């Protein structure tokens, strides 16, 4: 059976197939709505039902007859004509990214090959992004290079600042060009936002962040957003590197854990090899440390940033240990999906 969907505040409408979820109907017709888990657990595809009735995958009905209702489009199936409001919805053909010309405010060397770059967004043209998303840095030839936004959205709103962590790989032509771009140009062009592994809405659960190397940048942005929003449930950061000196901002998560007792931030650094005799912390594979602690982490959501190999190894071990796949989030699932 078909129903009609009206999208507020515009007058546009589309036909809906009642056998498909609201999200599937929208995407089939060229609309884009942020989503991640497809199971109603991540809250990213949250939509306001203004009129009509939907049925969840579990058979529960929601109706706007007594006022607007929050629904999750990935598990909501139309059971009448509908009207919704979805601020993050992009119409067919709409660009997903806002181009910005940002001033390079500062560049600080954090380790032998990692640089912190602070960009200043133009006044009056502040984009909207969610904690955990990334941007594209544009080079002279138009090539676009992705970098996680290592700062919370609140920092952009209050100070117009965007923080990036750029790792330089000696011998890589692209890496050399990126570093030269930010070092020798007072203004750079970026496009944002991108990425579905983010905190549009913070789940009301403990949160566990797994970062390999400069994957810390994405997790830093999300943790700082949680602190800004007074998220009071436990936050766990597992940061894995090869050597102790690769923990290029270790003083910051240590400070979170010492100064934000009410937020219950716990830092778990993990060194994979070449451990100094003075090191008293965890050693081995990052995801093994998380699985070892699983009983203490509660009914958490997991956010992972690293290579595809690291992300899928973490995913497999967590699922085998009993974690619901819908509670595991990573941008790797979008840009490097498993085949078959």
N, C-alpha and C positions, 0 to 999 in steps of 0.2 A: 504494500500500500504506500502511496505517496502523500506527503504533507508539504506544506509551504513554510519556509523559514524567513522571517523578517529580521534584518540586522539593524539595530538601533545604533546611533540616532539617524542613520540615513533611511531612505525609503526603499532601498534595494531588497530583493527577495530571491530565494532560490528554492528549487524543489528538493525534497528529502526522501530518501529511500528508508523505510522503517526497519529494514534488515541490516542497515549500517549504522554505526555510531555517529553521533554528531560530528566528531572529528573526522571520521572517514568520509562523510558526506561533503564536508567543507573542502577537504584536500582533493577529493575527486573532481571538484569543480574549480580548482585553481586557487583556493584560499589557503593561507598559511596561518596556523595558530601554534604558538610555542607548546611543545609537549615533550615528554621523555619516557615515562614508565609504561604507558598504555594500560595501566591497571588501576588508575585512580588513587595511587599512593603518593605521588610526588607533588600533587597540587599545582603543577605548572600549567595545565590546560584549563584552569578554573574559568568558568563562564557564569554570567548572571542570567538566569531564566526569568524573563519579564512577563511572558504569557505562554500558556499551554502546559503540556504535561510530557514528561519523559520517564523512561523506565531504565533502571540500572541493569548491568549485566547479571546482577544477583537477583533481579526481579523486584527491586524496591522502586516504588513510584514517587516522583517529585512533581508537585504542581505549584504554579504561580497564582492559583486562585485566591490565596490569602496574602499575597505579597511576593516580591522578588525572592528567588531561591538561588543559592550557590550550587552549581552542578559541575561535574567534571566531564568534559566533552568526550573523552576517550572511552567512557563506559556508559554514556547516556544515549538511549535510543528514542527517537521521536514516537510519540503515541497520539499526537494531535498537531495542528498547526502551531508553530512556535514563534516567539520573538525573544531575541537574546541581545545582551550587551557584552562585547568582548574587546576591551581596549587594545589588546595585543594583536588583534586580527589584522592580517595584511590581505588586501584585495588582489585579485589576479593582476600580475604585471607590476605590482608595487615593489620597489627596491627594499631589500631587507636591511640595508646599511645606510648610515648617514655619513657623508664625507665631511671631514673637518681639517682645517689647516691649524695645527697646534704649534705653539712655541716650545722649543726645547729649553726647559727651565734649568735643568741641571743633569749632570752625568757623574755618578759616583762608582768607583771600582769597589765591588764587594768581595771579590776573591781574585785569583789569578786569571779567571776567564769569564766572570759574571759581572755585569754592569747594571746598576739601577738608573733608569732614565725617567725623569719626571717631565711630563708634558703639561702645558697650560692650554686648556680649551678656550676658544674665543668667547668673550662675554656675550650673553644674549643668544647663544646658539648651542646650548648644552643638550647633548643627546641623552636618551633614556637607555640604560642598560641594567641588567640584573647581575648581582654578585656571582662571579664565576665565569662570566662570558669573556670572549676575547675580541681583539680588533685585528685589522689588517694594516700593516705599515707598507706604504707604497714607495717603491724605488723609482729611479729616473725613467726606466724603460717601461713602467707600468706594472712590473711584477709586484705582487702583493704577498707579504710574509706575515703569518699569524703569530700573535703574541698574547698570552693571557694578561688580562687586566689585574694587576697585583694590588689594587686598591678598591675600597668599597664604593658603591654609588654615592653614599653620603659625602665622601671626600670631594667628588666631582661637583656635587650640589653646593657645598659650602666653600670650597677653595678653588674650584675649576681644575683640579689636578687629576691626572691619570698616571699611574705608576706602572712601569714595565720592568721586567728582569730579562736582560738580553745576554745570552751565553755566546761567547765568541769561540768559533772552532777554527784554529789556525790551519791554513791550507785550503779552507773552503772559500771559493770566490764569492758566493752569495753572502756568507757570514762576514767576510771582509767588507762587502758593499754596504751591508746593514750598519755595521759599526761606523764606517766612514760617513754614512748618511746622517746619523744622529750626532756625530762629533763635529761635522763641518757645515751643517745647515741649521740656521737659527729657527727655521720653520719646516715642519714635516707634515705630510698629508696622511691621514689615517681614515679608515672606514670602520664603522661599528654600529651595532653590536653583532656578534656571531656566537653560536654555540647553544646547545640545549642542556648542557650540564651546568645548571645554575640554581640560584635560590630566588625564584620569583616570589614564592611564598615559603617561609621556613617551616619544614615539617615539625609537628609537636612531638618530637622524639629526640633521643640522643643522636648526635651526628658524628660520623667517623670519616676523617679525611686522610687519604693515602696519597703521598706525593713522592715522586722519584725525581731527584735533581731539581731543576728549575720548575718542575711541576708544583713546587712550593708556592709559586706566584699565584696560581689559580686558587689554591687553598687559603692563602693569606687574604685575598679579597673576600672570600666567603666567611672566614672566621671573623674578620674585622666587621663585616656587615652584621653577623650574629651578635657581636658585642654591642654594636650601635643600637640594635633592636632589642637589647635586653633579653636575649634568649637564655633562659635559666637552666635548661637541661644540659647534661654533660656534652662537652666538645672534646674530641680526641684527634690529635694530629700525629700521624705516623709519617716521618720524613726519612726516606731511605737514600743513602749516598754511598759511594765506594770508600771514601776516606773521610776522616773527621773534619779535615779542613774544607771539605766540600759543603759543609753546613754553613753556607755563606751569610746567613742572618740568624744564627742560632740564638743570639741574645734576645731576639724579639719573642719567639714562642716560649722561651724560658721566663721572660717577663710576663707574658700572658698568664702563665701558670702560677706565678708568684703573686701577681697584683690583682687578679680577677677571680678571687676565691668564690665569689657568689655565682660566677658564670661556669665554674668547674671546668676550666680548660686544662687538659693534660697533654703534655708533649712527650712523644716517644721517638727519639732519634734512633735510627737503625743503620749500622755500618755493615756493608756487605763483605769487604775484604780489606787487607792491609791495615789491620787494627793496631794502634799504638799500645804499648804496654800500660800506659796510663788510663786507657779507655775502660770505663766500668759499666758502660751501657749495653744495649742489645746489639747482637751481631747476627748476620745471616740475611736471608731474603726478607724483604719488607712484608710481603703478604703472609709469610709464615708467622711473623710476630703478631699480626692482626688475628690470625686464626687461633693462635695460642691464647689470646686474651678474650676470645669471643664470648665466653660465659660472663665476663665482667662488663661487656659493652651494651647489654640490654637489647631492646627491640629497635636497633638503630637503622638509619639510612647511611649508605656508604658512597663516598665521592672519590673517584680515582683519577689521577693525572700522571701519565708516564707514557712509555712506548707501548704500541699495541701488544707486543709480547708480554710486557709486565702487566698491562691491564687485564688481558684475558687469562693470564695465570692467576691473578688475584680473583677475578670473577669465578673461575672454575673452583678454586679452593674454598671460596666463601659459600658458593652454592652447595658444594659437597658437604660443607660443615653445617648446612641447614638454613642459610640466609636465603630469603625469597629473592629471585632475580629482579623483581620490580623495585627492590630497595637498593640496587646497585646502579650507580650513575657514572657515565664517562662520555666525553665527546668522541672517544675512539669508536664507540658503537655506531656513530654516524659517519665518520670519515674513513674508517677502516673496518667495515662490517665483515664478519666471518662469512665465508662462502659455504653455501650448502647448509 
